[in-house]
Amino acid sequence: SINGSHVEFVSGIENPIGIKIGPSVNSDELIDIIKKINPKNEKGKIILIARLGVKNIENILPGLINKIKALSLNVLWICDPMHGNTFKNDQGIKTRHFNTILKELELYMNIHKSSNSFPGGIHIEFTSENVTECLGGFQNIDDNTLMNRYETACDPRLNNQQSLELIFKLNDLMNKGNYDI
């Protein structure tokens, strides 16, 4: 909320500020918050972390990008394809699906490309361990194998092989998009 104590507090911080954006985002309120936190419109001050989920990103992100661009607000866009795609399977186990995570990243990249905007980064939760917390990927982890090495203390993470697979696929997306990084 624009009048909340959190916004007031962070408006006095010099460091970059990350703002999480979920499916219920109100674009006008977001713009008011950006202007309050960064009244001088400094580059590198505001990081918008889109946690929209694969079901919502196409309906929400293009409008946000276009509205913020129209106002010439300096922001860095980050995609968090993890939190918007977390669900509980039929056994009540909190998980994510590799293909859904990848699809949201593809949509994020394509939306930025078509909006003539720069996709500034991604947020991925992963481990170097061979856990079985997220479904899918090359190992084809499914509901039957999900609990084999389900070790997370909080949120499900991509395992070592899923992480590498995602990075290679993201590299392919970036090459196809001709992003000048």
Number of C-alpha atoms within 10 A of each C-alpha: 12 16 10 9 10 10 15 15 10 16 18 11 12 10 11 16 17 16 16 15 20 17 16 9 14 13 16 12 12 18 17 15 20 25 17 18 23 24 12 11 16 12 13 13 19 22 20 18 21 25 22 27 23 21 13 15 22 16 12 18 20 16 13 17 20 15 15 17 15 9 9 10 20 19 22 19 22 22 24 24 28 28 19 22 19 18 14 10 12 8 7 8 15 16 23 25 21 23 14 20 23 20 15 25 25 16 15 25 23 18 19 19 15 10 15 12 17 18 20 16 14 15 14 16 14 19 16 13 13 13 23 26 28 27 23 19 19 10 11 13 20 15 18 7 13 18 14 12 12 17 14 13 6 7 16 26 25 30 21 14 18 26 19 14 17 19 13 12 15 16 12 12 16 17 11 9 14 10 12 7 7
